[in-house]
Amino acid sequence: MLAVFDLDETLIHGDSSQLFTHFLRAEGIDTMPDANARDSAFMAAYHAGKMDLEDYMAFSLEPLRGWHRSEVAELVERFVALEILPRALAVGRERVDWHRRQGHDVLIISATGEHLVAPIGHALSIDDSIGVQIEWQEDTLTGAIGPRRPFRDGKVDALKQWLADRTATPERVWFYSDSHNDLPLLQHVDHPVAMNPDPILRAHAQAERWPIYVDEKARG
């Protein structure tokens, strides 16, 4: 059995990519004068289901282009401790713990860059994760992304590849998400679950009689 969780507004309150760009600006690392306006425009496009993932990742990675892998890791570790762990959602933790008590494997799939997803997962005691593939050249961040892009239909492809690389196939798969952007994967798994759903996903979940969980801290 396998329980798959989205990250943002499912396991943590907020958008991890956006929180990281805010963190970079607060640290004086991101000094692009139009960063706030561009960030807001990208988030609006995401919620409308129209975001260009490659454009967004190029924007979000630009301040770190040329950084060494160890420098990025150190910065992200501090970000996770300061900004992410205080935003962990209790209901998400309860569902992770429930699946673990049943002996189920747990996996995060997120459209956030893997340089953030993996450390956040580890901090939440979830070791298996899939994020947008980040490209490095001799341990230096290039600012480009690779072919693994778990966004919308790409999450289905990413899960299929992850399962293909394992020796055993789970009998049943759950997927928890807050976003209508994840409807392709929600419709693909055995047990779709709406977690703190946006209005479009909530309406769909109600029509399909999917379980709905809400954490009072989410979207607050």
C-alpha angles and dihedrals in degrees: 000000000000131000114199121195132193111222114219116070087354104069098005134031109246138018110297095207093050092045089053094051089050088050091051091052092048088051092051091243097112107055100162105137095217095043097112094050093045092047092052091048092051092050091050089052090049093054089048090052092243105102119135101225096199092052092047094049091048088053095047095044097045095089090056099042109131094021119134117247092245092052091051091048092051092049093047092049090057091045092052093049095047104034111018110040093056087055097055110131119232096214091052090051090049092054092048090050092048092054092047091052087056090053094249124151116242126216135175119215115185140163087226119104116275090237086071103029098057096049092044090050091050091049088053090048093251110126100182116073143149123207137160108300113252119206123227131184113205089337092310119121109243097191092236129108130227132230097279103091111161098194123125106322088005089073090063090051092047093051092047091052093047091052092046090057092056128082096229132046116219116242092224136011129208123197125194120195143154099206137081086216085075096057092109092061094037089056091046100056130074096241116031114190128188111218116190087336126206114237095267094049092043091055091047093047092050092050091049093040093236118164114266124204124187129192111203089220093058119096088002 
